[in-house]
Amino acid sequence: MPECKHPRVRIVTREEDAEFVECLECGEIFESSEFKDMTIEDTKLKNEF
């Protein structure tokens, strides 16, 4: 099974300085800043080829 790229996410909770999102495809929950980092990293990989 290919790794999920988290195409659809929803906010599940906000704390003082953090926001957590859940992927609607695979159910993984992570901090929204990690999601932004994943997007940036994915873009860099596409530009290298």
MODELLER restraints for C-alpha pairs under 7 A, 6 or more apart:
rsr = mdl.restraints
at = mdl.atoms
rsr.add(forms.Gaussian(group=physical.xy_distance, feature=features.Distance(at['CA:4:A'], at['CA:26:A']), mean=6.80, stdev=0.5))
rsr.add(forms.Gaussian(group=physical.xy_distance, feature=features.Distance(at['CA:6:A'], at['CA:23:A']), mean=5.45, stdev=0.5))
rsr.add(forms.Gaussian(group=physical.xy_distance, feature=features.Distance(at['CA:6:A'], at['CA:25:A']), mean=6.61, stdev=0.5))
rsr.add(forms.Gaussian(group=physical.xy_distance, feature=features.Distance(at['CA:8:A'], at['CA:23:A']), mean=5.85, stdev=0.5))
rsr.add(forms.Gaussian(group=physical.xy_distance, feature=features.Distance(at['CA:8:A'], at['CA:24:A']), mean=5.56, stdev=0.5))
rsr.add(forms.Gaussian(group=physical.xy_distance, feature=features.Distance(at['CA:8:A'], at['CA:25:A']), mean=6.77, stdev=0.5))
rsr.add(forms.Gaussian(group=physical.xy_distance, feature=features.Distance(at['CA:9:A'], at['CA:21:A']), mean=6.09, stdev=0.5))
rsr.add(forms.Gaussian(group=physical.xy_distance, feature=features.Distance(at['CA:9:A'], at['CA:22:A']), mean=5.32, stdev=0.5))
rsr.add(forms.Gaussian(group=physical.xy_distance, feature=features.Distance(at['CA:9:A'], at['CA:23:A']), mean=4.32, stdev=0.5))
rsr.add(forms.Gaussian(group=physical.xy_distance, feature=features.Distance(at['CA:9:A'], at['CA:24:A']), mean=5.44, stdev=0.5))
rsr.add(forms.Gaussian(group=physical.xy_distance, feature=features.Distance(at['CA:10:A'], at['CA:21:A']), mean=5.27, stdev=0.5))
rsr.add(forms.Gaussian(group=physical.xy_distance, feature=features.Distance(at['CA:10:A'], at['CA:22:A']), mean=5.40, stdev=0.5))
rsr.add(forms.Gaussian(group=physical.xy_distance, feature=features.Distance(at['CA:10:A'], at['CA:23:A']), mean=6.65, stdev=0.5))
rsr.add(forms.Gaussian(group=physical.xy_distance, feature=features.Distance(at['CA:11:A'], at['CA:20:A']), mean=5.90, stdev=0.5))
rsr.add(forms.Gaussian(group=physical.xy_distance, feature=features.Distance(at['CA:11:A'], at['CA:21:A']), mean=4.23, stdev=0.5))
rsr.add(forms.Gaussian(group=physical.xy_distance, feature=features.Distance(at['CA:11:A'], at['CA:22:A']), mean=6.38, stdev=0.5))
rsr.add(forms.Gaussian(group=physical.xy_distance, feature=features.Distance(at['CA:12:A'], at['CA:20:A']), mean=5.77, stdev=0.5))
rsr.add(forms.Gaussian(group=physical.xy_distance, feature=features.Distance(at['CA:12:A'], at['CA:21:A']), mean=5.28, stdev=0.5))
rsr.add(forms.Gaussian(group=physical.xy_distance, feature=features.Distance(at['CA:12:A'], at['CA:22:A']), mean=6.37, stdev=0.5))
rsr.add(forms.Gaussian(group=physical.xy_distance, feature=features.Distance(at['CA:13:A'], at['CA:19:A']), mean=6.01, stdev=0.5))
rsr.add(forms.Gaussian(group=physical.xy_distance, feature=features.Distance(at['CA:13:A'], at['CA:20:A']), mean=5.39, stdev=0.5))
rsr.add(forms.Gaussian(group=physical.xy_distance, feature=features.Distance(at['CA:14:A'], at['CA:20:A']), mean=6.23, stdev=0.5))
rsr.add(forms.Gaussian(group=physical.xy_distance, feature=features.Distance(at['CA:18:A'], at['CA:31:A']), mean=6.81, stdev=0.5))
rsr.add(forms.Gaussian(group=physical.xy_distance, feature=features.Distance(at['CA:19:A'], at['CA:31:A']), mean=5.76, stdev=0.5))
rsr.add(forms.Gaussian(group=physical.xy_distance, feature=features.Distance(at['CA:19:A'], at['CA:32:A']), mean=5.64, stdev=0.5))
rsr.add(forms.Gaussian(group=physical.xy_distance, feature=features.Distance(at['CA:20:A'], at['CA:29:A']), mean=6.75, stdev=0.5))
rsr.add(forms.Gaussian(group=physical.xy_distance, feature=features.Distance(at['CA:20:A'], at['CA:30:A']), mean=5.53, stdev=0.5))
rsr.add(forms.Gaussian(group=physical.xy_distance, feature=features.Distance(at['CA:20:A'], at['CA:31:A']), mean=4.33, stdev=0.5))
rsr.add(forms.Gaussian(group=physical.xy_distance, feature=features.Distance(at['CA:20:A'], at['CA:32:A']), mean=5.45, stdev=0.5))
rsr.add(forms.Gaussian(group=physical.xy_distance, feature=features.Distance(at['CA:21:A'], at['CA:29:A']), mean=5.62, stdev=0.5))
rsr.add(forms.Gaussian(group=physical.xy_distance, feature=features.Distance(at['CA:21:A'], at['CA:30:A']), mean=5.68, stdev=0.5))
rsr.add(forms.Gaussian(group=physical.xy_distance, feature=features.Distance(at['CA:21:A'], at['CA:31:A']), mean=6.14, stdev=0.5))
rsr.add(forms.Gaussian(group=physical.xy_distance, feature=features.Distance(at['CA:21:A'], at['CA:32:A']), mean=5.85, stdev=0.5))
rsr.add(forms.Gaussian(group=physical.xy_distance, feature=features.Distance(at['CA:22:A'], at['CA:28:A']), mean=5.60, stdev=0.5))
rsr.add(forms.Gaussian(group=physical.xy_distance, feature=features.Distance(at['CA:22:A'], at['CA:29:A']), mean=4.31, stdev=0.5))
rsr.add(forms.Gaussian(group=physical.xy_distance, feature=features.Distance(at['CA:22:A'], at['CA:30:A']), mean=6.58, stdev=0.5))
rsr.add(forms.Gaussian(group=physical.xy_distance, feature=features.Distance(at['CA:23:A'], at['CA:29:A']), mean=6.49, stdev=0.5))
